[in-house]
Amino acid sequence: MAGTPLQRTDGTPVRVLVVDDEHALADAVALAFEGDGWAVRTVHRGRDVLFAARESQPDVIVLDVMLPDIDGFEVLERLRDARDSVRVLFLTARDAPEDRLAGLTGGGDDYLTKPFGIAELLVRARILARTSARVAAAGPAGLVVGDLHLDEDARTVVRGGAALDLTPTEYELLRYMARNANRVLSREHILASVWGMDFGASSNLVDMYVSYLRKKLDAGRDPMLQTVRGAGYVLRPTS
């Protein structure tokens, strides 16, 4: 079930560029985004991406890796060389760890493998769109929970004097939990508030991202992100 449609700061719908050489799949993904309130453009070749991105100024690009002319990794490299900071979500059948690492270390923001669920794709794209300066609403400048400091203007996170390198999704999850520090949050509540959509109590999406976040936040430190059995999760200061 889709959440409230996202808008840009000028009041227009958020924009997505879908890049996939499988026309039927690209059309299905585009239709799903349109149903979720996005303005959509679709291209099928890597060499068309830079022009389409300049023309339509998307907030998110859903980018296939295995394109017939230029692979998605090279497309992303060209985007970054052109100083385009658009959020990029790789959508691909290549699920080897080295492929995932190449995508994320090369400037990609998220990585979803085929076959995939449309609902999860929309959720991940919404998370990325919210981190765009053209979409995200301004929030309070900073959050402090114990030795954890979040600068919401710079979107930086520091714990115990050490900077944490978080993905956009991890950052949004941590920010929400920091705003609700010491409060036990159910999985359903987190899904609705962070992702803006309802996956139902059976979804493991929250568990997965809490695990990712915990490895970075609590590595070698007293744990802040705690599990409350049968209830959910809570972020608590350790000092």
Buried (B, 14 or more C-beta within 10 A) or exposed (E): EBBEEBBBEEEEBBBBBBBBBEEEBBEBBBEBBEEBBBBBBBBBBBBBBBEBBEEBEBBBBBBBBEBEEBBBBBBBBBBBEEEBEBBBBBBBEBEEEEBBEBBBEBBBBBBBBBEBEBBBBBBBBBBBBBBBEBBBEEEEEEBEBBBBBBEBEEBBBEBBEEEBEBBBBBBBBBBBBBBBBEEBBBBBBBBBBBBBBBBEEEBEBBEEBBEBBBEBBBEEEEEBBEBEEEEBBBBBEBE
